[in-house]
């Protein structure tokens, strides 16, 4: 059976990546539901997808990505416009799943899809509400640790004895949780003392713990510093766009919430969610930056 799958993949190299992308778009459609309902403590299962006017959405109007363009961003039932963010989340998830399928073997690819899908959820929930639900990130960290013990491929652990590989991978996940959450917690506490106000939410701490479970302590460190760089660029571009257009930039909380509240202008004292930046850093590390960053850390260790 394995030979048949390998032969099929060699004959049609595009098939499995295409399946991964389509699967990602479908999962992205579900993530839109989770992003909206989870912070409101609503069921993510029932009721089914429905328009803001209350009418159910037919299956042919709920096709990932395509339906938004076919309907030109307006609901068929009432003509009410709905955000481009819906197909964007679907396309983003499809792209991330495709990247996993192209880079990793089956086990790590599936785990990566789970991890990146959760990062997408955390990103947009934080953008909308300036929170990352603790049960969401804590359970993600638990799943990451268990997965690391079961699938040593997650942390690239290899050893002559299979049991040793599982222990090494699981140990890397546990260390990632402790280092990731611990370092960010200390940063948050120190920043709070200096600024004399809350500088970072606890959701960011637990999110970085989950990142450490899937990426190890190296990935957690990269997420902090890489996320800070991503965030600096993001805020700078948003400020420039705000200056040129004269419009408020979609970076502060509740940028696109159900009540239609506008975002705050970029400037001193405006709270900017850090979760999306951590998530961006984690995704960059998981999808390829781990190779050169781990080598860089190893070279630093060689100096001491």
N, C-alpha and C positions, 0 to 999 in steps of 0.2 A: 504493500500500500504506500509506504514511504517513497519507494522507488517510482511508483506511478505518479505521485504528487510532484516529485522532483522533476520527472520527465515532462509532465504537463507544464510546470512552471518554466522550464527551459524552452519549451515549444511556444508558450504564450506568456512571455515575461510581464506583460501589461495586465494580465487578468487579476491576480491577487492584489496588486496596488490599486486597481480600479475598484475592486470590491471593498477595500479598506476605505477609500475616499467616499464611496456611496454610503457605507456603513457610518462613517463619520458625519455625513450630512444628516442622516436619520437621527443619530444620537444628538447632534446639534439642535435639531428640532425639539427633542425632549429636554435638552438643557435650557432652552428658552422657557419652558414651563417651570423647571426647577428654579431658575433665576428669579422668576416673578413670584412664584407661590411660596417658596421656602421661607423667605424673611417674613412673610405675612402669616406664617404658620397654617397654611392651607394644604390640603391633600394634593400631592403631585400625581395622583392616579385618577381621582374623580373630582369633579365632573370632567368630561372630555373637553377638548379645545373648543372655545367659544369666543365669539366676537365681544367687543366691549358693550355692544347693544344687547347682549344676552343670548343671541341666537347661536346654535351650534355651527361649527365650521365643517363643511362637507369634506370628505377625504380628498376629493380632487382639487379642493382649494387649500389643502394642507400639505402639498408636495414640497419637500425641502428645497429651498432656493428658487425653484422654478415658479411656484405659485405667486411669489411676491412680484416677480417681473411680468408674469402673465396678467395679473390683476393690476399692474402698475401701482402697487403699494396701497391699494384701496380695497376695503372689504366688499365682497360681492353683495352681501345682504343689505347694507345700509350706506355704502359708499364712503365710510369713515376711513381716513388714512391711517396706516399703521407703520411703525418705524422701520427704517432700513436695517436697524440692528438685528432684527430677526434673521434675515438671510445672511447677514454678516457673521453672526454666531455660527450658523450652519456651515458657511464656507470656511470659516476659521477652523472649526472642528474637523471638517473634511481634510483640510490641508495638514493639520497636525497628525491625523490618523494616517494619512498617506506618507508623511515623513517617517513615522514609526515603522510602517510596512516596508519601506525602502531601505531602512538602516539596520533593523534588528531581526533576529530570529522570531519564530512564532510566540514563544513564551514572553520574552521581554517586550515584543511589540504589543501584545494584548495588555500587559501590565502598564506599559507606557500610555496606551490609549486611555485606560482608566485614570491614570495619574493626570494626564493633560486635560481630560474632560473635566476633572474636578478643579483644576486650575482655572479653566474657563469660567466655571460657575463662581468660584471665589472672586475672580476679577470683576465680573459684572454686578454681583451682589454688593461688593465693596464700593463700586462706583455709584450705585444707586442709593445705598443706605449707610455707607461708612461703617459697615459691620461685616464680619465674617463669622457665621454661626459656629460656636465652639463644637457642638456635636458633629458637625460636618468635618471639621479639620481633625478633631481627635480621632474619629473613626477612620479617617483616611490614614493617619499615622499608624494606627493599630493594624489596618489592612496591609500597609507597606511593610511593617516589621514581619508579619506572618508570611507575606509573599516572599520576602527576602530569605526566610528560613526554608521555604518550600522550593523556591526557584532561585538557586544561586546565580543564575545568569543575570539577574537584576543588577548585581554589583560586580559582575565579571569575576566571581570567585572561582578559582581552579585549584585543585589539589589531587594528589594521587589517591587519597581516600575520599570517596564521595561524601561521607558524613562530615569530614573536615571542611569541605567546600560549603556545605549548608551552614555550618557553624560560623564560618568566616563571613558569609553573606549576611546572615542574621545579626552577627555582631556589628558589622558595618552599619546596618540599619539602625540598631539600638544606639550606637555611637552618634549617628547622624541626628537622631531625635534629640538626644541630650545636648549635643554641641549646638545644633541649630536653634532650638528653643532657648537654651541657656544663654548663648551669646546675645541673641536679640532681646531677651528679657533684661540683661544687664545694660544694654544700650538704651532701652526704653526707660529704665529706672534712672540712669545717669542723666538722660535728656530731660526727664521730668524734674529732677533736682535743679538743673541749670535753668530751664525755661520756666520753672515754677507752675507748670500745668501739664496735663496729660499730653505726652508727645506721640504715643503710639498705643493702639488698642491691643488687648490681649489676644484678639483673633489673629493678628499678625504673628504673634509668638507661636501659637499653636499651628498656624499655617506653615511656618518655617520648620517646625518639628516634623510635620508631614513631608515636607520637601527633603529633609534629612533622611527620613525613612526610605525614600525612593532613590535619592541621589547621594547619600552618604554625607559625612561632615564637610567634605570638599564642596559638594554641590550647595550645601546650606550657606557656606561662606561666600561662594560665588553669587548666590542669589541676593545676599545683602549688598555686596559692593557692585555687582553687575546691575542689580535692580536700582540702586542709587544713581548709576550712570544713565540707565534707561529713563528713570524718572526726571533727572535733570534735563535731558534732551527734550522729553515730553513737555515739561513745564515751560521750557524756553520757547519751544515751537508754539505752544498754546498762547503764551504771552505775546509773541510776535503776531500771531494771527488775530488776537484780540485787539492789538494796537492798530493793525492795518484795517480790519473790518469794522471795528467799533462795537462788535458783538461780544457777548459773554462766552468764554471758552468752556467747552464740555469736559471739564476735568474735576471740578469740585463736586461734592455730593449731590445726589438726586439730579443727575444731568438729564435723565430722560424717564422720570417716574410717571406713575399712572395719573397723578394729580396735575401734571404739566408744569411743575415748579421750575423756575429758571435756575441756572447755576450761578454761583458767586464769581465775581471777577478775580482774576489771578492777582495776588499781591501778598504783602506781609500780613500774617494773622489768619489767612485763609487755610482751612484744613484740607489737605490733599490726601486721598487714600493711598497707603503704602502697599496694600495687598496686591494690586495689579502689577506694581513694579517688582515685588518679590516673585510673583507668578511668571512674569516675563523673564526674569533672570533664571528661574528654575527651568523653564522650557528651553531656553538657549543652552543651558548647561546639559540638560538631558539629551538634547538632539544634536550634540556634537562638540560643544565647547569643553566637555569634560576631558577630552584627549589632551589638548594643549594646556589647560589649567592645571590638571593633575601633574603633568610634566613640570610645569612652572613651580608648583609647590614642592615637588621632589627636588628640583634644583636648588630651591631655597634651603631645604632641609640639609642638603649636602654642604652648605656653607658653614653649618654649625657642628 
